[in-house]
Amino acid sequence: MIYSFYGRLSVASMDADALRAGELPPTFYVYGTEDPFYSQFEAQSELLRDDVGIPVRRLVLRGWPYGFGGDGDWIEDYAAWLEAVFAANGQAEQ
């Protein structure tokens, strides 16, 4: 999962039991501090990490708005994180 959050469109789920039952994968969040959903990203990523036990990588782009696309120099961080996730699960490219 990248960019979005778990829940319905524009409303992050904060139901730890439901999120736990979903057996979610490691999750990478990238969002800007000026995104209107900033507080939801913060709250849900902390809930997943601290209460649900999902490995979370969070990259917060200071001063960035919603809809930054590939800008913000986050893609290399995401690629490295994804490679590490695959390697940890024995799915790394040989």
C-alpha positions as CSV (number, residue, x, y, z in Angstrom):
1,M,0.0,0.0,0.0
2,I,1.3,3.4,-0.8
3,Y,-0.2,6.9,-0.7
4,S,-3.7,6.0,0.4
5,F,-4.9,4.9,3.7
6,Y,-7.0,1.9,4.8
7,G,-10.7,2.8,5.0
8,R,-13.2,4.3,2.6
9,L,-12.3,7.2,0.4
10,S,-11.1,10.2,2.4
11,V,-11.9,8.5,5.8
12,A,-9.2,6.5,7.4
13,S,-10.3,3.5,9.4
14,M,-9.2,3.7,13.1
15,D,-10.8,0.3,14.0
16,A,-7.7,-1.6,15.2
17,D,-9.6,-4.9,15.4
18,A,-10.8,-4.6,11.8
19,L,-7.3,-3.6,10.6
20,R,-5.7,-6.5,12.5
21,A,-8.2,-8.9,11.1
22,G,-7.3,-7.7,7.6
23,E,-3.8,-9.2,7.9
24,L,-2.4,-6.1,6.2
25,P,1.0,-6.0,4.5
26,P,3.9,-3.7,5.5
27,T,2.7,-0.3,4.6
28,F,4.6,2.8,3.2
29,Y,3.0,6.2,3.8
30,V,4.1,9.3,1.9
31,Y,2.2,12.5,2.4
32,G,2.7,16.2,2.8
33,T,2.1,18.3,5.9
34,E,-0.2,20.5,3.9
35,D,-2.4,17.6,2.7
36,P,-6.0,18.0,4.1
37,F,-5.8,14.4,5.3
38,Y,-2.5,14.9,7.1
39,S,-3.9,14.2,10.6
40,Q,-5.6,11.1,9.3
41,F,-2.3,9.8,7.8
42,E,-0.5,10.5,11.1
43,A,-3.1,8.8,13.3
44,Q,-3.6,5.7,11.1
45,S,0.1,5.1,10.5
46,E,0.7,5.3,14.3
47,L,-2.3,3.0,15.0
48,L,-1.0,0.4,12.5
49,R,2.5,0.5,13.8
50,D,1.8,0.8,17.6
51,D,-1.5,-1.1,18.1
52,V,-1.9,-3.4,15.1
53,G,1.8,-4.4,14.7
54,I,2.1,-3.7,11.0
55,P,5.5,-2.6,9.8
56,V,5.1,1.0,8.7
57,R,7.5,3.3,6.9
58,R,6.4,6.9,7.0
59,L,7.9,9.7,4.9
60,V,6.4,13.1,5.6
61,L,7.1,15.9,3.1
62,R,7.3,19.1,5.0
63,G,5.3,21.9,3.4
64,W,4.0,19.7,0.6
65,P,0.3,19.7,-0.4
66,Y,-2.0,16.9,-1.6
67,G,-1.3,15.6,-5.1
68,F,2.5,15.9,-5.4
69,G,2.8,12.8,-7.6
70,G,6.4,11.8,-8.2
71,D,7.9,15.0,-6.9
72,G,9.4,15.3,-3.4
73,D,12.3,12.8,-3.8
74,W,10.4,10.0,-2.2
75,I,10.5,7.3,-5.0
76,E,14.1,6.2,-4.2
77,D,13.1,5.7,-0.5
78,Y,10.0,3.8,-1.5
79,A,12.0,1.5,-3.9
80,A,14.6,0.8,-1.2
81,W,11.9,0.0,1.4
82,L,10.0,-2.2,-1.1
83,E,13.2,-4.2,-1.9
84,A,13.8,-4.7,1.8
85,V,10.3,-5.9,2.3
86,F,10.6,-8.4,-0.5
87,A,14.0,-9.6,0.7
88,A,12.7,-10.1,4.3
89,N,9.9,-12.3,2.8
90,G,12.2,-14.3,0.6
91,Q,10.9,-12.7,-2.5
92,A,14.0,-10.8,-3.6
93,E,14.9,-11.0,-7.3
94,Q,17.7,-13.6,-7.8
